[in-house]
Amino acid sequence: MAGSKRVAQSGKPLSEAWLSRIWQSQLLSDHELITSDGQAVKVIFPGRRNREAGPDFCGAIISLNSDEPLRGDVELHICSSQWLEHKHHYDPAYNGVILHVVLQHDCATLTPLQSGGPVPVLPLDGKVSELHRLPRQALQEPCPLRARRKADLARILDMAGEERFFKKASAFQADTNAFGPGQALYKGIMRALGYAHNKEPFEELAQQVPLVELEQKASAENPLRAGLVLQAYLIGSAGLLPQQRGISLGEADLGNKLDRIWHLLGSPQASITQSWRWRGVRPENWPMRRLAAASYLIAESNQQGLIATVLGNLASQSPKPEEVFMIPARGYWADHFDFGVAGARGTPLIGRGRATEITVNVTLPFFWAWGQERHQPQLSSQARELYRSYPKLAENQITRLMKELLFPRGGPWLKSACQQQGLLHLYHSFCQEKKCSPCYAWGTA
């Protein structure tokens, strides 16, 4: 994240916070942007402001010398030497940086990554001197939808939310045809358990350790032991068991027990190649806890099967649909964040917030697709109507950004998860690549 160093421009100091606003608003679009090594930069999307640990902007899209667009992160500093001062070259969280934007380039080389590759440096000295005098509101991203009436915006967000729903449903149809319905649902749940930081390794793990394999192992054990066996198998396949990570524990620690089960299963090697991310992830959401939750969920639904368990909960009037995914704190994980790391204090393995995310983003589009596949229109209709009326979910970085763009005075009138999903759809379909005219035309169609 940016520090507090300042450099004077026309008698007024320019802070990194101001430089961030200039970058986000893209008031540099009229300037020729050239990196220190002579590459022409075209900014397609500046990225979304990261208010957590790590690079300043995430998900940026740029082109160098008119080549194919690059997607990644952007880090901003007043001076390029601050990258080394802040030791970002030792931090793998910055390996996704594709551009280092600075006011002054005071280093002799490009910016080094922990992974070994260099990052182009874009010096802005001389290009922002006139911008420091602009009022703050001039640095806010204009949005053509801002002027629309409240009723029109609500209609647009409902329409965008439904389009996102059907896009997800289409992906589930493809996965169902390729891997079978149970695996498609399991893969979606696993991806959701990874949150933003670890969704790719969770998805890869679901592919490497398919549902049918886990169900077979659970069926071979008594119900009390099945959860432990699946924990050992999933966490071991992820390469996160204590022995695999060189963690020494007391003999009675659960980690040692899972190590022994893993070896008895004849699986001494981890099967996942993706890197797990820890930076920016709250300890209660660390992968081991989420994998333990997945183990309990699969073990406890094994008698009926995952689809039947989730579908039965969806069809019933009570409890609420998300409650099938809520896994309370239990056993070792009731007071541990990781093997040998005490904490948690009864934090659920899957709380209501994450369970509702799984319901809205996985369960409902999956069952719409499955209803279509099985010629059960009533199931598809139920899933769609529930999606349209589901209460709002927790905010995230993208929904907060979109509310700032669309509703400068806030958007408390958002009524449903569908409308929140609409914000995400607009961001990914239009805002991310600054397709403002197509967005406006789409919204007025």
Steps between C-alpha positions, in 0.01 A plus 500: 500500500612857441695684765489867595793647306421826320664696218429865428330591173470871416548588863242248626592155634350208309417207725465138397131520589462780244703304244264206556197717426665627182571145389151376586325785319724453193549871445826400331321361196595803290869451574746274323597244764845347450678266743859557603611236248310659211173302487177680413230441762129492427280477809183304427393478863699650791390229743296523815642670807631247752438609857661191650861379508669457163520703176313829476278399205380150414365361174645769272510451122775667295665458164872550432602604147147409379557131581239270651347644820666409830293446814647543846571745780646851509713647777545877545783688668631854495852367432580163345760433772215461749430155353833384647458707816167324567658161417234413242768306309494245785122476513321244274177700539648744247589240237181589311608861443520586128580872528679718755361856474721767658540873498879482484712209381809519720629144445733380228303182430150372452303392805590145619241242611545232763443246221796644309330682213531875436206743500489800263519838673270782383634841613241778503726794587401792277160351415312574822628847590178666382272240660582574863288817479181317399226469764456156648165445326674533163694186586188289539416255222201627298229245428232555234246305706523740794237731358241225461194500721489270799236276340705472181815410693310236697376349173852505352647330807226235503568433132877487555458271802290258297754501218772409750275224638448344156870529420581300814223252420646450152840422653336241729328343200837464328661350813206263549533373145877461539534363855153410629263702721649405838851600394373824348327601825799393713741696280285813534483465878875449527571805286271708722681376812824642361370860508674744266852410607495120469218414260741365236682253728167387649364440151811309396475289815138416414617380160793300639293348782152445351184460702453133414842424648415677824162329522663159457746571780223627728285192428785274612510660847263533790332843518719623788823420319390601149549870566856443622588283201368760257687776683824305467433426134400853398758688709771251401412531131523876544852465644399668825551227759755581773758249377476636146564853627773411748290587807589321826211433737430326825418131472134552588441775243241428231760578234708196594190280491411625152860443386475137607163453327638659182784251485271208578292609202808445285515859382846637588501773231284810470321523167439875472733736314330836570653728762298564813470864599507610862558874474176692537306191615351514847621212719146366549484459119835323457489200263535230768181615672307517172625154401395366839154652435482334157593168663216525751253609232579205272523246781164603647322510164648171385201283593264691267761646268602864465236595241212335688607662828521850355187457289299373798600807695411726207156346462408529868346815642718484811788525568623769261677370188843616610492309827602173332844656449540642850764299688540605864827507688582150615781293641852620434388777268283663765815656647764475225572702187766258378688198627664616821355853469245559774215745446161502325307510833200315369488666156294276268683309230236634260285783633176635362672763284706250301208254494275760336774576246511130410121488473472802270809436285498119489185322619234708323662523154599131526144386572360721224739322260424159647126559471549577133712187454243275670197667340374625837390858426357540851850452647650756262218744577541458875875563479456810288226653715695437817805666344295806404364542855805396705609763754814706447837340567800656670682774308833434330759721331328490162148575623635790707687635196190469281281675755749788504482521119123470469375656820720791615268541800483128572254232391309385808197420284663185358247238598639160403799279435392504136560875478837462672589232247394750237770737623756221457373424150529864392853516642626187325313559172549872452681702769812285513581585138334844503228401254284793609310550173406130459395495867272801456352352182448166676328669793263695278406205275 
